[in-house]
């Protein structure tokens, strides 16, 4: 007697050249991820050779009135860790029928910044730290917490080991391997300070690729948690009180910063970021004011600061960077629900293109 799993594991590539392409896009909230599948044949490695597709924007909060068709433009291809074989995940951005990007398409503006000759010449690298919280589906309470209650205070959970300290490691490892299978440049994972909270890192990746990879990694995480029957939360402060929030720390460097004498370029970039602090905060995630309080390894949202090897600041410069006189810095302000297209392009625009 065949099972559903038997059919899911059928290898289509032994029968014909057709494959399944799962088209992925970002919905109307700016954080919800949508997808649907179609059967294709032909190129597997060039998104420009894949057909455009469409969806009903009125059902995703992205179109109103009589003409609700939104067009998907394929932008990046990844291997599908769920269907495997020749099947692929296709990351898309969205346009109206006239070819103009819809208002939720943040990738379009980011691509213009990253394609600017001055930005291309600086070869910006990003390392994106995505923190998230695993929640029980029925109670919406963090995984491993006593129902309706609280665990012991923070301390033993960060990078912890043991059944009373770590919750959801099987889900995290499944996501880690699925991302590697997909071809995402995922750098590592670790348990975070609050129990039930985890982090994975994307990069170092160049330019818009970092944001593309983070969005697909989020999609894969949503799929893995769907299978596991838990909910993933990207809320910057999922539990009020004396518990760490969840961030989207963004590590950044340019060619000038990585070369000998790059510390001067780092300091100039940080000075520019300080001058546009309020603009960056506005684009760094909804509800981030609940997290950036000056406590729990954060800086106060209203005050820009930086320091070497400090975590209670807006911008952290690593000790190795300061000693070597070149390297990268970490923007610790973005929340876990930030749009990586907005954050990465805004940092590049401010530090490379903006002239105070």
NUMINU-23528 format. One record per residue (C-alpha): residue number from 1; x, z, y. Coordinates in steps of 0.25 Angstrom, whole numbers, plus 5000, padded with zeros to 4 digits. Example, Ala and Ser with C-alpha at 12.3 -4.5 7.8 and 13.67 -1.06 7.14 Angstrom:
! residues 2
<rec 1,<5049,5031,4982>>
<rec 2,<5055,5029,4996>>
//
This chain:
! residues 356
<rec 1,<5000,5000,5000>>
<rec 2,<5006,4996,5013>>
<rec 3,<5007,5005,5025>>
<rec 4,<5006,5003,5040>>
<rec 5,<5021,5005,5041>>
<rec 6,<5024,4994,5030>>
<rec 7,<5017,4984,5039>>
<rec 8,<5024,4989,5052>>
<rec 9,<5038,4987,5045>>
<rec 10,<5035,4973,5041>>
<rec 11,<5047,4964,5045>>
<rec 12,<5041,4952,5052>>
<rec 13,<5055,4945,5054>>
<rec 14,<5055,4942,5039>>
<rec 15,<5042,4934,5040>>
<rec 16,<5043,4926,5053>>
<rec 17,<5049,4926,5067>>
<rec 18,<5038,4933,5074>>
<rec 19,<5040,4947,5080>>
<rec 20,<5032,4957,5087>>
<rec 21,<5035,4960,5102>>
<rec 22,<5030,4973,5108>>
<rec 23,<5028,4970,5123>>
<rec 24,<5030,4983,5131>>
<rec 25,<5027,4986,5145>>
<rec 26,<5024,4998,5155>>
<rec 27,<5010,5001,5158>>
<rec 28,<5003,5005,5171>>
<rec 29,<5007,5019,5172>>
<rec 30,<5022,5015,5173>>
<rec 31,<5025,5023,5161>>
<rec 32,<5015,5019,5150>>
<rec 33,<5021,5009,5140>>
<rec 34,<5012,4998,5134>>
<rec 35,<5015,4987,5123>>
<rec 36,<5009,4977,5114>>
<rec 37,<5014,4967,5104>>
<rec 38,<5014,4953,5101>>
<rec 39,<5020,4943,5091>>
<rec 40,<5031,4934,5095>>
<rec 41,<5042,4925,5090>>
<rec 42,<5055,4920,5096>>
<rec 43,<5065,4927,5105>>
<rec 44,<5067,4942,5102>>
<rec 45,<5078,4944,5113>>
<rec 46,<5074,4938,5126>>
<rec 47,<5062,4944,5133>>
<rec 48,<5061,4932,5142>>
<rec 49,<5057,4924,5130>>
<rec 50,<5046,4933,5126>>
<rec 51,<5032,4929,5131>>
<rec 52,<5025,4937,5142>>
<rec 53,<5013,4944,5138>>
<rec 54,<5001,4951,5145>>
<rec 55,<4993,4963,5144>>
<rec 56,<4980,4969,5151>>
<rec 57,<4985,4977,5163>>
<rec 58,<4972,4984,5165>>
<rec 59,<4974,4992,5153>>
<rec 60,<4988,4997,5157>>
<rec 61,<4984,5000,5172>>
<rec 62,<4992,4988,5177>>
<rec 63,<4981,4978,5181>>
<rec 64,<4968,4978,5187>>
<rec 65,<4956,4969,5190>>
<rec 66,<4953,4956,5182>>
<rec 67,<4967,4951,5180>>
<rec 68,<4974,4962,5171>>
<rec 69,<4984,4954,5164>>
<rec 70,<4998,4959,5165>>
<rec 71,<5010,4950,5160>>
<rec 72,<5022,4956,5152>>
<rec 73,<5036,4950,5154>>
<rec 74,<5045,4953,5143>>
<rec 75,<5058,4960,5148>>
<rec 76,<5066,4966,5137>>
<rec 77,<5066,4966,5122>>
<rec 78,<5069,4977,5112>>
<rec 79,<5068,4978,5097>>
<rec 80,<5055,4985,5092>>
<rec 81,<5058,4997,5084>>
<rec 82,<5044,4999,5079>>
<rec 83,<5041,4985,5073>>
<rec 84,<5056,4982,5071>>
<rec 85,<5061,4969,5065>>
<rec 86,<5061,4958,5076>>
<rec 87,<5050,4964,5084>>
<rec 88,<5053,4968,5098>>
<rec 89,<5049,4977,5110>>
<rec 90,<5047,4969,5123>>
<rec 91,<5048,4976,5136>>
<rec 92,<5040,4969,5147>>
<rec 93,<5036,4971,5162>>
<rec 94,<5023,4967,5168>>
<rec 95,<5018,4956,5178>>
<rec 96,<5005,4951,5183>>
<rec 97,<5001,4937,5179>>
<rec 98,<5007,4931,5192>>
<rec 99,<5021,4936,5188>>
<rec 100,<5022,4948,5197>>
<rec 101,<5026,4962,5191>>
<rec 102,<5014,4972,5190>>
<rec 103,<5016,4985,5198>>
<rec 104,<5020,4993,5186>>
<rec 105,<5032,4983,5183>>
<rec 106,<5044,4991,5187>>
<rec 107,<5053,4982,5179>>
<rec 108,<5051,4970,5188>>
<rec 109,<5057,4978,5201>>
<rec 110,<5068,4984,5193>>
<rec 111,<5073,4971,5187>>
<rec 112,<5074,4966,5202>>
<rec 113,<5083,4977,5205>>
<rec 114,<5091,4976,5192>>
<rec 115,<5093,4961,5194>>
<rec 116,<5098,4963,5209>>
<rec 117,<5113,4958,5209>>
<rec 118,<5118,4971,5215>>
<rec 119,<5112,4979,5204>>
<rec 120,<5116,4969,5193>>
<rec 121,<5131,4970,5198>>
<rec 122,<5130,4986,5197>>
<rec 123,<5125,4985,5182>>
<rec 124,<5117,4998,5183>>
<rec 125,<5117,5006,5170>>
<rec 126,<5106,5016,5167>>
<rec 127,<5104,5027,5157>>
<rec 128,<5090,5032,5157>>
<rec 129,<5086,5046,5151>>
<rec 130,<5072,5046,5146>>
<rec 131,<5066,5060,5144>>
<rec 132,<5053,5062,5138>>
<rec 133,<5044,5072,5131>>
<rec 134,<5037,5071,5117>>
<rec 135,<5023,5077,5117>>
<rec 136,<5013,5080,5107>>
<rec 137,<5002,5070,5107>>
<rec 138,<4990,5079,5106>>
<rec 139,<4995,5091,5115>>
<rec 140,<5004,5083,5125>>
<rec 141,<5014,5095,5124>>
<rec 142,<5029,5092,5121>>
<rec 143,<5033,5090,5106>>
<rec 144,<5037,5103,5099>>
<rec 145,<5031,5112,5110>>
<rec 146,<5021,5123,5105>>
<rec 147,<5007,5118,5107>>
<rec 148,<5003,5123,5120>>
<rec 149,<5015,5131,5122>>
<rec 150,<5030,5130,5126>>
<rec 151,<5043,5130,5118>>
<rec 152,<5055,5139,5121>>
<rec 153,<5062,5136,5135>>
<rec 154,<5071,5124,5136>>
<rec 155,<5085,5125,5132>>
<rec 156,<5086,5122,5117>>
<rec 157,<5079,5109,5117>>
<rec 158,<5088,5099,5125>>
<rec 159,<5096,5091,5114>>
<rec 160,<5091,5102,5104>>
<rec 161,<5091,5102,5089>>
<rec 162,<5081,5109,5081>>
<rec 163,<5066,5110,5078>>
<rec 164,<5063,5120,5089>>
<rec 165,<5070,5112,5099>>
<rec 166,<5068,5097,5097>>
<rec 167,<5055,5090,5095>>
<rec 168,<5053,5075,5092>>
<rec 169,<5067,5071,5088>>
<rec 170,<5062,5061,5078>>
<rec 171,<5054,5054,5089>>
<rec 172,<5066,5054,5098>>
<rec 173,<5075,5048,5087>>
<rec 174,<5064,5038,5083>>
<rec 175,<5064,5033,5097>>
<rec 176,<5079,5033,5099>>
<rec 177,<5081,5024,5086>>
<rec 178,<5069,5015,5090>>
<rec 179,<5076,5013,5104>>
<rec 180,<5089,5009,5098>>
<rec 181,<5082,5000,5088>>
<rec 182,<5075,4993,5100>>
<rec 183,<5088,4991,5107>>
<rec 184,<5086,5001,5118>>
<rec 185,<5099,5007,5124>>
<rec 186,<5095,5021,5121>>
<rec 187,<5107,5031,5123>>
<rec 188,<5102,5043,5116>>
<rec 189,<5091,5054,5115>>
<rec 190,<5090,5069,5117>>
<rec 191,<5081,5081,5117>>
<rec 192,<5078,5086,5131>>
<rec 193,<5077,5099,5138>>
<rec 194,<5062,5101,5135>>
<rec 195,<5058,5102,5121>>
<rec 196,<5050,5089,5116>>
<rec 197,<5058,5081,5127>>
<rec 198,<5068,5070,5124>>
<rec 199,<5077,5060,5131>>
<rec 200,<5082,5046,5128>>
<rec 201,<5092,5038,5136>>
<rec 202,<5092,5024,5139>>
<rec 203,<5105,5017,5142>>
<rec 204,<5115,5014,5148>>
<rec 205,<5107,5001,5151>>
<rec 206,<5109,4992,5162>>
<rec 207,<5098,4990,5173>>
<rec 208,<5084,4987,5169>>
<rec 209,<5088,4987,5154>>
<rec 210,<5088,5003,5155>>
<rec 211,<5073,5003,5160>>
<rec 212,<5069,4993,5150>>
<rec 213,<5075,5001,5139>>
<rec 214,<5069,5014,5143>>
<rec 215,<5055,5008,5144>>
<rec 216,<5056,5003,5130>>
<rec 217,<5062,5016,5125>>
<rec 218,<5050,5023,5131>>
<rec 219,<5041,5013,5124>>
<rec 220,<5048,5016,5110>>
<rec 221,<5047,5031,5113>>
<rec 222,<5032,5029,5115>>
<rec 223,<5030,5022,5102>>
<rec 224,<5039,5032,5094>>
<rec 225,<5031,5044,5100>>
<rec 226,<5018,5036,5097>>
<rec 227,<5022,5035,5082>>
<rec 228,<5026,5050,5082>>
<rec 229,<5013,5054,5088>>
<rec 230,<5019,5061,5100>>
<rec 231,<5018,5058,5115>>
<rec 232,<5030,5055,5124>>
<rec 233,<5030,5060,5138>>
<rec 234,<5038,5055,5150>>
<rec 235,<5032,5065,5160>>
<rec 236,<5044,5070,5168>>
<rec 237,<5038,5085,5167>>
<rec 238,<5030,5085,5154>>
<rec 239,<5029,5100,5154>>
<rec 240,<5028,5108,5167>>
<rec 241,<5037,5121,5169>>
<rec 242,<5051,5125,5164>>
<rec 243,<5053,5112,5156>>
<rec 244,<5062,5100,5159>>
<rec 245,<5055,5087,5163>>
<rec 246,<5058,5074,5158>>
<rec 247,<5067,5064,5166>>
<rec 248,<5072,5050,5166>>
<rec 249,<5086,5052,5170>>
<rec 250,<5093,5039,5174>>
<rec 251,<5108,5037,5173>>
<rec 252,<5114,5026,5181>>
<rec 253,<5126,5019,5185>>
<rec 254,<5131,5006,5191>>
<rec 255,<5143,4998,5189>>
<rec 256,<5149,5004,5202>>
<rec 257,<5147,5018,5197>>
<rec 258,<5153,5015,5183>>
<rec 259,<5166,5010,5189>>
<rec 260,<5178,5018,5194>>
<rec 261,<5174,5025,5207>>
<rec 262,<5159,5024,5203>>
<rec 263,<5156,5038,5208>>
<rec 264,<5155,5033,5222>>
<rec 265,<5145,5023,5218>>
<rec 266,<5137,5034,5211>>
<rec 267,<5137,5043,5223>>
<rec 268,<5132,5032,5232>>
<rec 269,<5121,5029,5222>>
<rec 270,<5117,5043,5222>>
<rec 271,<5117,5044,5237>>
<rec 272,<5107,5032,5237>>
<rec 273,<5098,5038,5226>>
<rec 274,<5097,5051,5235>>
<rec 275,<5093,5043,5247>>
<rec 276,<5081,5037,5239>>
<rec 277,<5078,5049,5231>>
<rec 278,<5063,5049,5234>>
<rec 279,<5061,5034,5231>>
<rec 280,<5068,5037,5217>>
<rec 281,<5060,5049,5214>>
<rec 282,<5047,5041,5217>>
<rec 283,<5051,5031,5206>>
<rec 284,<5057,5041,5196>>
<rec 285,<5044,5045,5188>>
<rec 286,<5030,5051,5190>>
<rec 287,<5029,5066,5190>>
<rec 288,<5044,5068,5192>>
<rec 289,<5042,5078,5202>>
<rec 290,<5038,5088,5191>>
<rec 291,<5051,5086,5185>>
<rec 292,<5061,5085,5197>>
<rec 293,<5059,5100,5201>>
<rec 294,<5074,5104,5202>>
<rec 295,<5073,5111,5189>>
<rec 296,<5075,5107,5174>>
<rec 297,<5087,5098,5177>>
<rec 298,<5081,5091,5189>>
<rec 299,<5083,5089,5204>>
<rec 300,<5071,5092,5213>>
<rec 301,<5063,5079,5216>>
<rec 302,<5064,5080,5231>>
<rec 303,<5079,5082,5231>>
<rec 304,<5090,5072,5228>>
<rec 305,<5103,5078,5222>>
<rec 306,<5115,5074,5213>>
<rec 307,<5126,5080,5206>>
<rec 308,<5137,5079,5195>>
<rec 309,<5132,5084,5181>>
<rec 310,<5120,5091,5187>>
<rec 311,<5106,5089,5182>>
<rec 312,<5097,5095,5192>>
<rec 313,<5100,5084,5202>>
<rec 314,<5094,5070,5205>>
<rec 315,<5107,5063,5201>>
<rec 316,<5117,5068,5191>>
<rec 317,<5131,5062,5190>>
<rec 318,<5138,5065,5177>>
<rec 319,<5150,5073,5177>>
<rec 320,<5158,5062,5170>>
<rec 321,<5154,5052,5181>>
<rec 322,<5159,5062,5192>>
<rec 323,<5172,5064,5185>>
<rec 324,<5174,5049,5181>>
<rec 325,<5170,5044,5195>>
<rec 326,<5160,5034,5189>>
<rec 327,<5148,5033,5180>>
<rec 328,<5133,5035,5182>>
<rec 329,<5123,5045,5187>>
<rec 330,<5110,5051,5182>>
<rec 331,<5097,5050,5191>>
<rec 332,<5089,5062,5185>>
<rec 333,<5077,5060,5194>>
<rec 334,<5069,5050,5186>>
<rec 335,<5058,5056,5177>>
<rec 336,<5055,5053,5163>>
<rec 337,<5043,5044,5166>>
<rec 338,<5051,5035,5176>>
<rec 339,<5051,5020,5176>>
<rec 340,<5065,5016,5172>>
<rec 341,<5063,5003,5179>>
<rec 342,<5060,5010,5192>>
<rec 343,<5071,5021,5191>>
<rec 344,<5083,5012,5186>>
<rec 345,<5080,5001,5196>>
<rec 346,<5078,5011,5208>>
<rec 347,<5091,5017,5205>>
<rec 348,<5098,5004,5205>>
<rec 349,<5091,4999,5217>>
<rec 350,<5095,5012,5225>>
<rec 351,<5109,5013,5221>>
<rec 352,<5113,4998,5221>>
<rec 353,<5104,4990,5230>>
<rec 354,<5098,5000,5240>>
<rec 355,<5106,5001,5253>>
<rec 356,<5103,5014,5261>>
//
